[in-house]
Amino acid sequence: MRFDLTRVSRRAAIGAAALVLTAGLLGACATSEPQQISGAGATFPEPIYTQWFSTYNELHPDVQINYQGIGSGGGIRQLTEQTVFFGASDGPMTDEQLKAAPGPVLHFPTVLGGVVPVYNIDGVNAELKFTGPLLADIYLGKVTKWNDPAIAALNPGVRLPGEDIVVVHRSDGSGTTYIFADYLSKVSPEWKTRVGVNTALNWPLGLGGKGNPGVAGLVKQTPGAIGYVELIYALQNHIAYGAVQNMAGRFLRASIDGVTAAAAGAAAAMPADFRVSITNAPGADAYPISSFTWMLFYENPKDKASAKTMVAFMKWALTDGQQYTKALGYAPLPPNVVKLEMDALKKIEL
């Protein structure tokens, strides 16, 4: 039997080429999966982050950023344990938390928002007014009825029932709690000494809800309830929310303009690490329970590919991404803060 070596060589070459082509196609398929980056933390900015990550994925199909709104405390914990690439918090990390992290952590403000007192009172549709000391006394258990003289005096003409006030607060580590407690500590010496400021507190009383959605849900379904949530959650759940007296003595409902006014002073004197409080800010138009919210990154992350992607994402979020803020009830960052952050992004070692 005669063999045609030329034909055999050709068949071998064709077979080898097919194997190479198949391997190339398989390799292409293997690399076509989007890059996965995970983060976790605050529920306060979760609506805007969801919008941003979805939009960025549409612009960059090779990138998939996954985010879990588990509360600021959970975000800081998972960042410290390095189970996520980035964390998110409405309260800046404390010096102790920064020391506990396995490397230097950088804070980047992303948007601004306002925390509002929400309530569910039978027969009352009016926009109630609150002072900071009154909110503190309610959460301290010193004002327990909706027709208490302290509430009635601020809201003349409103027929307030004599039902019990049911206090609702966060059950998880929460940046929204940090903002609320930070404000109360500035206006109520008793709150500052008895309860203080943290993402998790020893509450004197009340029911606990997980996340902003949990607090909003509890207030909505509990007659006589009062709680505190980020503005977008009050709007989305159609819950009544009140006006709060600011440092200038004006009663203001949370608004984009009011939050922006609160940020104006802080933006002019922003610390290098961006850890700043703007609650009870001066100014006639400043809404008093306002705050930045932060994304948290390691300065020298192990995963350099994810670091490069997230730096690119942050540059987009700080510029083009700001256009999505107002529709969701957030205030965009002041331009001078954006400029400082763009420079600070260079600190991340790629």
JODA-V700283 format. One record per run of one state. SS is the DSSP state (~ for helix, > for strand, _ for the rest). FROM is the first residue (numbers start at 0). TO is the last residue. Records with the same first field share a line. If there is no record, write none. Layout:
# JODA-V700283
SS->FROM-TO, FROM-TO
This chain:
# JODA-V700283
_->0-3, 31-33, 41-44, 59-61, 69-70, 81-84, 89-93, 100-103, 120-127, 130-130, 139-143, 145-147, 154-162, 164-164, 170-173, 187-187, 194-205, 209-209, 221-223, 236-238, 241-241, 245-249, 252-254, 268-288, 298-302, 318-318, 324-324, 328-329, 331-333, 347-349
~->4-30, 45-58, 71-80, 94-99, 131-138, 148-153, 174-186, 188-193, 210-220, 230-235, 255-267, 303-317, 319-323, 325-327, 334-346
>->34-40, 62-68, 85-88, 104-119, 128-129, 144-144, 163-163, 165-169, 206-208, 224-229, 239-240, 242-244, 250-251, 289-297, 330-330
